[in-house]
Amino acid sequence: MQAGNYALGIDIGGTFTDIVVYDTLGGTSTSHKELTTPKAPYEGVIRGVRTLFEREGLPYANVDRVIHATTLFTNALIERKGALTGLITTAGFRDTLEMAREHKYELFDLHIELPRPIVPRRLRLEAVERMGHDGIVQQPLDVAQVVEQAGRLAAEGVTSIAIVFLHAYANPAHERLARDAIAAAHPRLFISISSDVSPQIREFERTSTTVANAYVKPLADGYLDRMTAEIQQLGIQAPLFMMLSNGGLTHVDEAKRVPIQLLESGPAAGALAGAFFGKRSHIEDVMAFDMGGTTAKLAIIDAGKPLIAHHFEASREKRLTEGSGLPISISTIELIEIGAGGGSIAHLDALGLLKVGPESASSLPGPACYGRGGTQATVTDANLVLGFLDPAAFAGGTMSIDVDKARDAMRPLAEQSDLSVPDFAWGIYSIVNENMAAAARVHVAERGHHAAKFALLLTGGGGPLHGCEVARRLGMTRAICPPGAGVASALGLLMAPARIDRMVSVGWKLETVDWAALEAEYERIESDARAVIDATLPGQGATAHSQRAADLRFAGQGFEVITDLPPGPYTAETYAAIREAFLATYAKTFGQVPPRGDIEIINLRAALAAGGGEGDLQVDTGAISAAGATRGTRRMYLPGIKDYADVPVYERGALRCGQTFHGPAIVQEASSTLIVPQHATVDVDDSGSLIVNLDATSSRRQPPSSAIEESEKQSACAN
């Protein structure tokens, strides 16, 4: 890389920490993978940054932006390793968290395990106050009592408090008064109020979101301060930005204020990368499939844009079962966890059936082949036994892995199953792929799509290893493997705009709405979002693009349809456009529209974005001649013959636009390995992505017959 101004992307995953440096002048990037250090995540980050910068000879002083995503806060929820948290509610609402919606996610399961509340009942206290649904005070807050309750919680060792009062979304005065009084009396307590974190109707969801924010807030505060200090000690004086779950960036102070917004930051960056690379290959309908060391996630990119959701579930009791987790009401790129990761552990159940996950070996001790103390067979061990991975070049050669240790870990299970070790490894591989395909199939169908419409875009260390087989099981005919696939989430950080989502609950009838009041509310939340964008990217707030939306429903319905609205300002003449937008969205969602009915506006939403989108970003693919693309062969297990065969291995950095080759084959680069199955064809497109055509009957082509044909194809790519 040439000397220039650099953007540094850091994505901490459950197994690996991915680090990418982007040269904003030259338009090139380079990357490094480092094992995550779970007990002190910043240690792996700093070690990886040092390794990359020393390897490339880059000056720290030339970094002008650092963008960070992490799974730390999600893991804290899942593993229940957040702060000891207390909750203060309106009198009579102490048990909202446990009452929830009185819904069993599996109706006939007599041994069902419901999500465990983050705050135990002894740490849930009540305050005398009452706010009406219209925002009118019905009973003033007893300030002395609420301070006393906070003191009781502090005496129990609580370090973070959530305050959730009834109807605070309509009037936050009592929550703010309680926050200020408690902060004055107990300045060391962290405080989260629902009117800041989730100012919307539905008591359970609002309480759950605010409590989750309080649970991770002390962790976020200390971690972000430490990460900022460690980066500065390297000699990097650039500001640190955090990736939000909605696919946007924000500054550290905003992230510390509402850290719950960071829960899905890493996977959201992967979805942005999916949209980016899909557009570069002129394919706008893609499913971004990101498989890492711990989990695999899927995001639908429809017409070039990731879908946005405004609620999701964290810390599920059953990872693939909706309703079994903690509801979190934040804006997020819509992601679904569809399966296991490379570190997921294989085992036999009570019936002797092979299962994979959800338990993971993570980075410590890691898969057996890592030689770090792990003894249980994992997905990575299976991939190594099958010949998919190069032991000497794993993770860019930063670590070696041992195939004998992988076989030893798998052998007892294989013997119990009366299978050879290779056949058992193929069983692990197949089960993981089928589980992911089944979960993806349901997710796509629930959103009114058919999987065959999409191409599967493969990212993460495990995406290219498993993606082609997953795509085939979904009935897809194409898969896309972008350059730098293994660090795509970190690359996605470099493409993200500054984005802030704001919302407010109103509860108005569209037919009788005060249009001036409606416009004023939108302008108020947009002004707040612009201020945060200005604090992130100075001067960008005024030019930020705003997308308005609203949660609308027919009067009497219990749930809303989130509808994109035309831009403001709104007047009585806007009525027809808003109504038509709602009816169209309602029809798309439910298939039909009631013949008549008044429309209610429940929530107003505004999403503002500015900056981002590195359109000229080029991933470093090397400069090896095309003739040197083949790197010999490797023995790989082929299911058709249930044995090993020698298959060609291609060096990703040597493949050039216009080249075509056929499966079975292996394509290696520093951050990932692509497995091309039998009867598949691979074309290198003009963006450097590998387009894997899985339709053997219609598109299998022969390689170029001469150097002239190869030259003509490369000229066409250049044009």
N, C-alpha and C positions, 0 to 999 in steps of 0.2 A: 504493500500500500504506500502511496505517496504521502508526503507531509501535507497536512491540511487540517481542517476542522473536523472533529470526530464526534459522532453520537454513539454513546455506549448503552447497549441494552443488556439487562440482567434479569434472567428468569429462573427463580428457584423452584425446582420440582421436587417430588418426593424422593427421587433417586439421584437425578443429576441436576446440576446448576449449569444453565446454558448462558454463555457470554458472547455477544456479538459487537464488533466495532464497525461502524459505517463511516466511510470517508465522504463527507458532504460535498467536497469539491470534485473528487474523482468518480463518485458514484459507485464505489466498490465496497465490499464488506468482507470480513474474515471472522472466524468464530473459534470457540473452544468449549469443550465439555469438561466439567469438574464434578466429582462425586459430592453430593450434598452432605453437609455436616449438620445433622438434625439438632443437636444440642446447642449449637452456636452457628446459625446459618450464615452469618456474615463472614465466618472464617473461610468457608468454601468459596464465597464470592471473592474475597480479597486475594486468596491464593490463585484462583482462576484468572482474575484480572491481571495479576502480576505475570503469570505464565504467558498469557496472550500478548501482553504489551512487550515483554522481554523477547518473546519469540519473533515478533514482527518489528521490533525496534521502534515502537511508537512512543512519542513524548506524552506524558500525562497532562501536561499543561495545555495541549491542543484540544482536549475534550471540552466541548461547549454545552453538552446536554447529557444527562444520565437518566435513563428510564428503567423503572424497576417493577417487576411483578413477582409475587410470592404466594406459595400455598400455606404459609405459616399460620394464617388466621383460620383458614378452613380446617387445617389439621388440629388446631387448638379446640375447635368446636367438636370435631369428630372424636378426638381423644380425651375430651373434657379436661384440657390442660390450661384453661383460661384463669382469670382472676376469680377469687372468692367474691361473689356478686350478691347484692341485696336488691330488693324491689319494694318501692313504696307506691301504693295504689290508692285510689278513692275508696273510702270505707265501703265494704261489701264486695269488693272485687279482687280480694286477695288470691282467690283460687282460679283466676282466669286461665293461667297457664296449664293447669291440670284438667280443667273442664273442657278446654279447647272447643271443638265442635261436636263432641260426643259421637265421633265417627270412627268406626273400625275399618282400617284400610283392607283387612281381609276378614270378611263377615263371618266365615265359618271356622276360623282358626281359634280353637279353645285355649291355646297357649300363646296368644298374640302378645308381643312385646310392644307397648306403645312408647313413643318418644319420651325420653326422660327429661323433665324440666331442668333447665340450667340452674335455676334457683330453688333450693329446697324450701319447704313450707315454713320452717322456723326463721328463714331470712326474708320472708315476704310479710311486710307490715302495711298498715293502713293509715290514711290521714283523713281528718274531717274536712271535707270540701265537697262542693257539687257544682258542676257547670252543666247548663242545659244544652240540648242538641243545637239550639240556635245561638249559642255563645253567650247567653245571658246568665249571670251568676245567680245560682239558686241558694247556695250556702257558701259564705266566704271561707277561705283557707285559714285554718288555725296554724299560723306560722310557728308559734312556740312548740306546738305538738309535733310538727313535721321535723323540726330540728332535733327534738328529743328522740324521735324514731330513728333518725340518721345516727345519733349518738349510740343508740342501742346496737345498731348494725355494726358500727365501727368497733364497739367493744367486743363483738363476736369475731373480729378479724377481717371484716369486709373491707375491701379496698376500692370497690367500684359500685355505684348505685344507679339503678334505673328508676326513673320517675315516670309513671304512666297514669294520668288522671283521665277520668271519663270526659269525652267530648273535647279533649285538648286541641284537636284539629280545628275545631270551630273557634276556640278562644284559648290561646296558650298562656294567658296571664297567670293562672295559678301555678302551672309547671315552672314558669320562669321565676316567679316569686319564691317557690320552694328551692329551686336550684341556687338562686343568689343567697338565700338565707343559709342553706347548708354549706355552700362554698365559704361563706364568711366564718361559720362556726367550725368547719372541718376542712381546712384548705388542702389537706393531703388526699382527700377523697376524689376519685374520678366520678363525674356525674354525666349521665345521658338522659335527655328528656325526649319523650315521644314526639313532641311538636317540632323538634329539630331533626330527628332521625327518620320518622315515618308519619308525617302529618296527614293521615287519612283515616277514613272510617274503617270499621271492623276491629273490635276490641282485642280479640285474640291475636290476630296477625300483627297488629300494631305493638302489642305487648311483647310478643315473641321476638320481633325485629329489634325493639329497643333493648331488651334484655341481652340479646346476642351481641349487640353493639357494646353494651357495658361490659360484657364478659371478656371481649378481646381488646378493649380500649387501653388498659394499662400495658398489655403486651405490645400493642402497636406503638404506643408512646415511647416506651423504652427502646424497642427494636429500631424504629425509624431514627431516633436520635443517635443510636450507636452506629447504624449504617451510614448516616450522614457524616459522622465524625471519622469513621474508618476510611471512607472514600476520600475525604479531604486530606487525611494523613498520607495518602498515596501521592498527593500533589495535584489532585483533581479539584478544581475550585468551581466547577459547573454546578448549577442547581440540580437537585434530585427531584424527579417527577415520579409519581406513582400511577400505575395503570389501574383503572377502575373496571368493575365488572361490565359496565355499559360500553366498553371499547374506547374510552377516552382517557386522557391524562389529567391529573390535577397536581397541585403542589403539596408539599409534605404537611403543612398545617391543616389543610382541608382533609387530607387522609387521616390525620390523627384525630380530627374532630369527629368524623363518622367513618371509622375503619371498617364497618360492616360492608361498605361499598367496595372493598378490595377482595371479597371472598373468592370471586371467580376471575381474578385479574389475569392469571396465566393462560387459562383456556380461552378467555376473551381475546387475548393477543393472537392466539393460534387461529381463531376464526377470522380476524382481520387479515392475517397472512393468507388464509384460504381464499378470501375474496380477492386479494391483491394478485395472487398467482393465477387464479382462475381467469381474471380479466386479461392478464398478460398472455394467456393461452387462448384468448377469445372464446372462453367458455364461462358463461355467467351463472349457470345453474349447476352448482357443485354442492357436495356435502363434504365439509372439512372434517376429516377423521384424524384425530390426534391421539396417538397411543404412546404413553410414556412408560416410566418404570413402575408406576403404582396404579394408574387408572387409564381408561380409554374414554374419550369424549367425542361427541358428534355435534356439529352445528350446521344447520341448513343455510346455504347462501342462495337466495332466490333473486334472480335478475341482478346479480352482482352485489347484493346487500345482505348482511346477516340479519336474521330475525331478532327483534328485541322483545323481551318479556319483562314484566314488572313485578314478578314474584317467582320464587323458586324454593326448593327445599334443601336444607343442609343437614348433615349428620343423620342420614336415614338409618333406621333399624334394619331394613332390608334394602340394600343399595339400589336395586332396580325397581322398587315398588313405590308408586306414587302414594302419598299420604302417610308414609312411615317416618317422615323427617320433620324438622323444625321449619315452619314457614318463615320466609324472609322476604319482606316487601321492599325490594330495591329494583332499580332498572338494571337489567343485565342482558348481554347477548344470550340468546336462548341456546342453552347447551344441555345435553343429556349425557349422563354417564351410562355408557353402554357395555362396560365390561372391565376386564382385568388389565393389568400392565405387565411389563417384563418381569417384575419381581413377585408377581402373584404366585402363591404356593399351590402345588398340586397335591391332592390327597384322595384316598378312597373313603367313601362314606360307609355307613353301617351295612349297606347292601352290597358293598364291594364295587360300587360304581365310581368312576373317575370324576372328580370335581376339581375345578380350578378357581382359587380365590374364595372369598374376598380378602383373606389374610395375605399380607405382603411382606416379603423379606426386606423391602425398602433398600436404603443404601448401607445400613448396618443391621445385621451382618451382611445382607445382600444375598444374591443367588449363590448356590454352592460353588459355581465356577469362578466366582470372584476370589475365592481363597481367603476370605475375611472372617471365617468362622461359621458361615451358613452351611447347614447340612441337609436342608429340605429342597426337593426338586421344584424348580420354578419354570416359568415360561421361557426365560432367557436360557436356562439350562437345556430345555428342549430344543430351542432354536440352534444352540451350539452343537448338540448331538446330531441334529439333522443336517449339519453342514452349511447352515445359512450364514453363520458368523465366522469371521476370520479371527482366530485367537490372538494373533499378533497385532492386528490393526483395529481392535475394538476401541470405540470412543476416540478415534483418531490416533490410536497408538499410545494414548496416555496411560493405559493400563492393559495388562495381559490377563486372559482368562484361560482356565484349565479344563479341557474337555474330559479328562479322566475324572476330575472331581464331579463334573456334571453327570457322567455315567454312573459313578458310584452312588450319587444321591438318588438316581432314578431306578437303580437296579432292584432294590427291595420291593418297590411298588410294581415294577414290571413283572417280577416273579410271582407276586400275589395275584396278578391279573393274567398269568400264564401267557405273557407276551415277551417278545424280545425288547431290548432297550430301545432300538430305533422305532419299532412299531408303537411302543408306549409313548415315545416322544412325539410321534405323529398324532397319537390320540390326544395329547395335551394341546398341540397346535390346532387340531381340528375342532376340539370342544371350545377353545377360546374363540375361534373364528365364528363358529355357529352361534354361540351365545351373543356375540357382538352383532352379528347379522340379524338375529331374532329381535334384539332390543331396538336396533335401528329401524327395522321393518315396521314395528308398532309405532315408533315415534313419528316416522314419515307419514304413515297412514292417518294418524290422529290429526295431522296438520293438513290433511286433504291433498296429499301429493302421492305420486307413485315413484318408487325408487329409480326405476329405469329412466326417468326423465333426467337424472343427475349423473354427473361424473363424480367419482370419489377422489378427493384430493388428500394425499397421504403425507402426514407430518408426524413429528415426534420420532424418537429413536425406534419405536416399534411399528409405527404406521406403515412404512414401506415394507417391513418384513411380513406383515399380515394383510395389508390392504387389498391386494389383488384377489386373494381368496375370499375376503369379506365381500368385495364388490361382486364377484361371481355368484355368491350365495344370495345376494340381493337382486340379481337379475340385471345388473349394470353391464354396460359394454365397454366403458372406458374408466381408466384410473389415471390420475395425474400425479407425478412425483416431481415436485419443484426442486431446484437446486437448494442445498442447505436445508433439506427437509427435517433433519434431526434437530435443528435449532430454530424452526419456523416461528415458534412462539416468541422467542427473543427478537427475531426479525420483525414480527408483528408490532412489537413495542415501538420500533423506529417509524412505523407508518401511522401511528395513532394520532388523532387530533386531540386538542384539549376539548373535552366534552363534559358538560354538567347537565344533569336532569333535575328538574324541580317540579313539584306538584302541590296541589292544595285541594281539599274537599270542600264542595259548595252546597250540593243538594238543591239545585234549581230546576224549574220546569223550562224547557226550551221555548215553549209557546208563550210564556209570560216573563221571560228573563229580562232583566235590566241590562241592556246592551252596553251602556257606559260602564256599569259595574263589572260586567264580564271582561271587557277590554282592559279595565283597570287591574283586575286580578292577574290577567296574563302578563301585563306590563310589569307588575310588581315581581312576579316570580322570574321573569326574564331579566329584570334588572339585577336581581340577586345572583342569577347565574352568570351574567356578564361580569359582575364584580369578581367572582371566583376565577373566571377565565383571564381577566386582566391581571390578577395576582399570579396566575400560572404563566401566561405569555403576555407580558406588558404591551398594551396598545391593541390587542386583538379583540377585546370585548366588544368594541363598537362595530366591528365588521363580522362578528360571529353570526352564523346562519342559525335561525330558529325554526324548529319544526314543532308546530302545535298539535296537540292531540287532546282527547277527552274520553273519559269513561262514561258511556251513554247506555241507557236502557229504556225500555218501555215502562211506563208507570205501573208499579205493582210487581215487577220482576225483582228477583233477589240478587242477581249478578249482572255485571256490565260487560259491554263490548268496547274494547279500546279502539278508538276511531281516529285516524289521521285527519286533521282539519285543514282547510285552506288558510293561507297567511292572513294576518290582521291588516289594518284595524277592523274590528267587528262592529257592524251596525245592524239595524233591522233588515237591511237588504241582504245580509249574510245568512239569514234564516234558511232559505231554500238550499243553499250550498251545504250547510252543516247537516240538514235533514237528509239530503241525498247521499252524502258521504256515509252517514250512519246506516241508512237502509241498504246501501251497497255492501258495507262491511257485515251487517247482520245476515244478509242473504248468502254471502260467501261463507260465513261461519256455520249457519244452521240450515241452509238450503232453501228456506222460504221465510217470508215476512208476514207478520199478522196484518190483517186488512186495515186496521185502524189502531190508534192509541197515541196518547201524549208521550213525549220523550223527556226523560229526566237527565240532567247533567249532574253526575255525582262527583267526579274528580276532573280537575284541569291539569294538563301536563305540558311542559315545555322542555325541549331538548336543544341546547345550544352547543355548537361545535365551531372550532376555528383552528386553522393550521393543520399539519399532518399530511400524510400521503406522499411518500417519497417515490414519485413516479419513475425516476431514473435509477432506482436502486438495482445494483448488479451484485449477485452473490459470486464470490471468488471461486471460479471453477478451474483455475490453473491454465497452463499454456502448453500442454503436451500435444504432440501432433496426433491427428486422427488415426494415423496408422498404428499408433501405440496404445490404442484404447483397450485392446485385449491384454489382460494380465494373467494369461495361462488359464488353467482350469482348477476346479475344486470338486471333490466328491460330495455330492448332495443327494439326500434321500428323495426318491421320486415315488409318489404313491401308486402310479400306474404299474410299476414293476415291483413295488414293495422291496426296493433295494437301492443301493447307492449307484450313482452314475457320474461320470465326469461331465461337468457343465462349464461353459465359458464364464470367466469373470471379467467384467469391464470396469475400467477406472473412470469414474464419473467425470473427473476434470478433463479427460481426453475426448469425450464424446462431443461431437459438433453438430450444428444444425444440419438437418437433412439426412443424417445417418439413420439406418433402419437395421434392427436385428430381431431375432426370434427367441422365444423361450423354449425350453427352460434355460435361464441365465441368472447371473448374479451381477448387480451393479453396486460397486462400493464407493463411498466417499467418507470423509472424516467423521461425519456426525450420524450417518445412517447407512443401512444396506437395503437395497430393493431386490426382492425376490420376484422374478418374472416367471410365471407358471408355464407349463407346457401349453402349446398351441396359442400362445399370445404373441403379439407383435408390438415392438416398441419403436416409436418415432421420436427423434429429438427435434423439438419445435424451435422457432426463432427466439424464444425467450429463455431457452436453456432447460425448459421442463421436459420430462420424459412422458410422452403420451402412450399409455399402455392400452392397446386395443385387445379386448378380451373376447371379441366375437370371431372365433376361428373360421366360421363358415363363410363370412362375407368379406372380411378385410385382411385375411392373411396374405401378405405380399412377399415376393422374393427380394433378397438384397439387391442393391444396384449391381448390374452385370459388368460395369466397366468404370474406370476412373472418370470417363467423360460424364456418365450419368450421375456419379457422385458429385462432380464439380457443378453440373447443372442444378442439382438439388440445392447445393450450398449457395449458389448464386441466387436462386429463388428465395431462400431464407433471408439473404442479405437485403434483398429488395423488399 
